């Protein structure tokens, strides 16, 4: 299937990454700390990717690129976590066999248990370090990287492996953070984030994780701070797109922003509910501001859905 070698990544860092992504506390259910947890943000993203169709971005991908081909013989998820993606795609009969790899032993154990309880025997979960994993050549019709590729340091290695593992006519689907490496926002980004934060009433700036506190300013976290929390976080995110273009043909690139909303809404996203007067209007206004800033060229896209194919 594959081979993997635990590289000397600084053992302490390696173990930290495994702990962080196996702890189950990254996105705590119900708290809605991250922008991507907000249902209206998800609706916004799906509308951008699908052109306003009544489907999500995964259904769009299956319809546009794999219509009449399902189930494919074999699919692979890179960085599967607890396995939600594979279980979700199983209802669309994506693949006869779906392999899924993740660095965290705990996440893989949870994924296996859940899949087994649902009778999803076609899904095979394995522990693997994607920085060193070797994939079977010409084995996969679809390879998926969803919010995982920006955690990979050895991008050149991974992209070569993915390219060689894809069958001709296969697809590499990414839904990824492609913004500044280690979240080193530009001065302009920070200025615009804080400008918009200051337009929000105090009720919408209340910290979700610490309700007695209020978000008063967006700051650029130091690289040391980011590394302490998770050494793999956005480790080379700013290089993903140019490196991807060297190894694949890009069939589709659709950015969906995040250059304003991602950090601006961090730890306050859960305040924007129907129950809070004016909250939805403020959220829609922030959506519009980000769109205008990107359209004017003042900001780029920090997140994108990318569909790539094996270069001929």
PyMOL commands that set and color helices and strands:
alter all, ss='L'
color gray80, all
select helices_A, chain A and resi 11-22+35-37+39-50+57-66+84-90+105-117+149-151+155-165+181-183+187-197+202-204+223-229+237-247+261-264+269-271+279-295
alter helices_A, ss='H'
color red, helices_A
select strands_A, chain A and resi 2-3+72-78+95-102+123-127+134-135+140-146+166-177+248-255+303-310
alter strands_A, ss='S'
color yellow, strands_A
deselect
rebuild
show_as cartoon
